Amino acid sequence: QVQLAESGGGLVQAGGSLRLSCTVSGMTLTFAITSIGWYRQPPGKERELVGLIGGGGNSDYADSVKGRFTLSRDNAKNTAYLQMNNLKPEDTAVYYCYGERLGSRWWGQGTQVSVSS
């Protein structure tokens, strides 16, 4: 059974940084070929894609976070990371990671990120 768990959320002042982690269990040899993506859902708004990192490490980002957020992964630890720098109040949201491979998708439970002005 594949499970994803996010961690690293919290409260930070504008201009600060946070690093979110997405740890995947139940995926011993296939994590390396699984794409990991991040969505966020601001209060009262729809969920939006933040970025995606493929198994080979290639990544893509939403325009709103380009230059501030960085995706990475450590396949030996079955963990992907979202480094968030220069955070803005509009980055406040629940952040969800997901894993995707061959048409299957698994979701984490989400972690709250709050940025004060």
N, C-alpha and C positions, 0 to 999 in steps of 0.2 A: 504494500500500500504506500503510494507516494504521498508524502506530506511536505509542505513548505512552511517555514516559520520565519517571520520577519523580526528583527530586533534593531535597536539603536535609535528609535524615535525619542522625541522629547520636546522640551521648550527651549528656544534659543532666541537671542536678540537678532534683529536685522543686521546683516553683515557677517553673521556667524556661520559656523559649519556643523554639519552632522554627517555621520556615515551610517547608512542603513545596511544591514546584512540580511541575506535571504539564504537560509540553510535548508537543504533538501535531504530528506531521508527516504529510504525505500527505493533508492536508485543507485545501485552499487557501481555498475560499470557504464551506465548510459548517461550520467550527468554531463560528461564532456561533450556529448552530441545533442544536448538539450538546450534550446534557447531559453534565456531568462529575461523576462520583461518586467517593467514596473509601470503601474498605473497609480494615479492619485485621484482622490475625490474630495474637493474642497467643500466646506459646509454649504449645503443648499444648492450644490451644482452637480453636474453629471461627471461621471468618471472620465478621466482623460489619460491618454498614453504619455508617459514620461520618456521612456527609452527602452531599448531592447539590445541585448548582447547575445550574439550567436555562439555556437560551440567553439568556433575558431577564434573568438575574441573580437570579431568585427562588431561594431556598435552603431546605433543610430539614436538620435535624440529629437524630442520636440523642440521647436524653435524657441519656446519660452524658457528653456533651460540650457540651451547650447552655450558653451563657454563657462558655465557655472557648475554643472553636474557632470560627473564622470562615472561610467560603468566599468566594472572589472569583475573578474572571477578567479577563483582558486579551485581548479577541478580536483585537486588532491583533497580538499576539504569539503567538496560538494557545496560550496558557498559562493554566492555572487554578492557584489557590493554596489551600493550607490553612494558615491561621495558627493555631498552637496555643499558647495561653497557660496559665499556671498548671498546667503538666504534672504529672501524678501517676505514681507507679510503675506503676499499673494501665493507663496509656496505652502501656506498652511493648509493641511489636508490629511486625510488618512491615506497612507501609502501602502499599496498592495504589490507583492511580487507574484509572478506566475511562471510556471515552467511549461514549455510546449515542445512536443516531439511527435512527428508522424500523425498529426491531426488530433492528438490528445492534449488537453490543457489541465493543469492543476493550479490551485490558488492557495495563497497564504491567507491568514486571518486579518492582516493589516496592522499597521503601527501608526500612531498619531504623531504628526510633526506640527508643531505650533511655533510660529515666528512672530515675535512681538516687535512693534515699531519703536 
